[in-house]
Amino acid sequence: MTIFQFPSDFKWGTATASYQIEGATKEDGRGISIWDTFAKTPGKVFNGDNGDVACDSYHRYEEDIALMKELGIKTYRFSVAWPRIIPDGDGEINQKGLDFYHRFVDKLIENDIEPFCTLYHWDLPQALQDIGGWENRRTVDAFVKYSEVMFREFGGKIKYWLTFNEPWCIAFLSNFLGAHAPGNTDLQVSINVGHGILLAHGKSVQKFRELGVDGKIGIAPNMEWSEPYSKTEADQAAADRNIAWFADWFLDPVFKGTYPQIMLDCFEAAGARPEIQPGDMETICQPIDHIGLNYYTMSVVRSNPGGGLLQSETLDMGLVRTDIGWPVESRGLYEALHYLQKYGDIDIYITENGACINDGLENGEVKDFRRISYLQQHIAQVHRAINDGINLKGYMAWSMMDNYEWAEGYRMRFGLVHVDYRSLVRTPKESFYWYQNVIRNNWLETKD
Ligand SMILES: CCOCCOc1ccc(-c2cn(C[C@@H]3NC[C@@H](O)[C@H]3O)nn2)cc1
């Protein structure tokens, strides 16, 4: 048996997001979001599932926090629903929305759980989408106004902030691939959206510094690590493009003030390019305190001139897959962490890592041993990276509980806690108790 001991101040946690767990979409003045609209558009979401009820965490958050306390987590990553705070995105502040998050954050702190807040986890107020969404600089300014409201209300109480969750999903999955809200399928639109959220990120960080908020702020990219099928230059370049699409396209502007040439060339070949105004890149390139890395899977790719935008194709290497179809390869997390060192010795949190394992309740238990195996492999890679000297400060398992998995609806389950969506009864899974032990010991045991 091998014991992997973690640093005494390592932040073990879990993560969720507002639209995926809260429900209460028409309560206490909440405005409509693009996901309310998208979910109710026929054909967009499996089974027509929507977030109207979800896990009903808007009403059951005390029960959820009691489970977090039992789990023993040190930090809990959640997101704030912008439509609860400013229902039409840019107008009046909704006090009932602020009151909810004060109750919620106070309860976390009362239970010695550090709140880790994501300002934007995809639920854009629909009224802003109606004027062009992130392509319109009025939306950028509205986000800065929303973030200022949050900084003034919660600054000091919340010490860890993220501006945007998974900019690749917001820009490309949602506006080029069309799989998520609002469902556009236009490359130029997706590049415009990406530029808009980077501007919003930079301006929000500037506001955070201007207000002198007692806390730290960063951004949470998702990385699908990629490796070349062969040692040829063409295959390596294909892997480089796949990685840069998720990471460098967003982190180069934030850390270097420039877009990566490898992707500018790629998009140019497809007839699209960022529309940069004077001063934009300086605005985006604001010093940040941490990166939140979301990692699930990796791919092996090879060059294919006819292979679409990235001129590459992904190969099936016969790896075990989770129930959502993603190959399991924890080594990609280790490689991704080393890759991020190009941006300097910045604090990194794993803000999402987890497995879609759809095991159900049997005699009141969920024996999700496949999830335990996934978490064990990935946490071992986390330890390996820390041992290499990488500034890895915490790990937040996705997700605290089963929840609304976007276009997959409720059929895909990522939770450490099972949710019965009819009764809303929560049941800790085997993985909950396994993770509870890792946290309690602050070490990982592997049988070898
Ligand atoms: C048209 C082709 O479309 C194929 C689907 O392509 C993807 C890619 C990536 C994802 C994806 C989902 N997640 C998990 C979430 N991260 C944030 C949190 O809210 C989790 O629910 N990460 N990446 C989904 C779909």
Ligand as a Chemical Component Dictionary entry (heavy atoms), coordinates in Angstrom:
data_LIG
# 
_chem_comp.id                   LIG 
_chem_comp.type                 NON-POLYMER 
_chem_comp.pdbx_formal_charge   0 
_chem_comp.three_letter_code    LIG 
# 
loop_
_chem_comp_atom.comp_id 
_chem_comp_atom.atom_id 
_chem_comp_atom.alt_atom_id 
_chem_comp_atom.type_symbol 
_chem_comp_atom.charge 
_chem_comp_atom.model_Cartn_x 
_chem_comp_atom.model_Cartn_y 
_chem_comp_atom.model_Cartn_z 
_chem_comp_atom.pdbx_ordinal 
LIG C1  C1  C 0 -21.800 19.278 -31.024 1  
LIG C2  C2  C 0 -20.745 18.522 -30.284 2  
LIG O1  O1  O 0 -20.945 18.644 -28.891 3  
LIG C3  C3  C 0 -20.316 17.633 -28.182 4  
LIG C4  C4  C 0 -20.497 17.894 -26.697 5  
LIG O2  O2  O 0 -19.282 18.537 -26.286 6  
LIG C5  C5  C 0 -19.137 18.756 -24.940 7  
LIG C6  C6  C 0 -17.860 19.103 -24.503 8  
LIG C7  C7  C 0 -17.656 19.346 -23.157 9  
LIG C8  C8  C 0 -18.716 19.220 -22.269 10 
LIG C9  C9  C 0 -18.460 19.421 -20.854 11 
LIG C10 C10 C 0 -19.334 19.173 -19.823 12 
LIG N1  N1  N 0 -18.619 19.408 -18.722 13 
LIG C11 C11 C 0 -19.054 19.204 -17.341 14 
LIG C12 C12 C 0 -19.527 20.557 -16.878 15 
LIG N2  N2  N 0 -18.379 21.458 -16.655 16 
LIG C13 C13 C 0 -19.006 22.576 -15.975 17 
LIG C14 C14 C 0 -20.067 21.956 -15.091 18 
LIG O3  O3  O 0 -21.250 22.682 -15.271 19 
LIG C15 C15 C 0 -20.239 20.519 -15.574 20 
LIG O4  O4  O 0 -21.599 20.194 -15.734 21 
LIG N3  N3  N 0 -17.400 19.821 -19.029 22 
LIG N4  N4  N 0 -17.281 19.807 -20.351 23 
LIG C16 C16 C 0 -19.988 18.873 -22.715 24 
LIG C17 C17 C 0 -20.197 18.641 -24.057 25 
# 
loop_
_chem_comp_bond.comp_id 
_chem_comp_bond.atom_id_1 
_chem_comp_bond.atom_id_2 
_chem_comp_bond.value_order 
_chem_comp_bond.pdbx_ordinal 
LIG C1  C2  SING 1  
LIG C2  O1  SING 2  
LIG O1  C3  SING 3  
LIG C3  C4  SING 4  
LIG C4  O2  SING 5  
LIG O2  C5  SING 6  
LIG C5  C6  SING 7  
LIG C5  C17 DOUB 8  
LIG C6  C7  DOUB 9  
LIG C7  C8  SING 10 
LIG C8  C9  SING 11 
LIG C8  C16 DOUB 12 
LIG C9  C10 DOUB 13 
LIG C9  N4  SING 14 
LIG C10 N1  SING 15 
LIG N1  C11 SING 16 
LIG N1  N3  SING 17 
LIG C11 C12 SING 18 
LIG C12 N2  SING 19 
LIG C12 C15 SING 20 
LIG N2  C13 SING 21 
LIG C13 C14 SING 22 
LIG C14 O3  SING 23 
LIG C14 C15 SING 24 
LIG C15 O4  SING 25 
LIG N3  N4  DOUB 26 
LIG C16 C17 SING 27 
# 
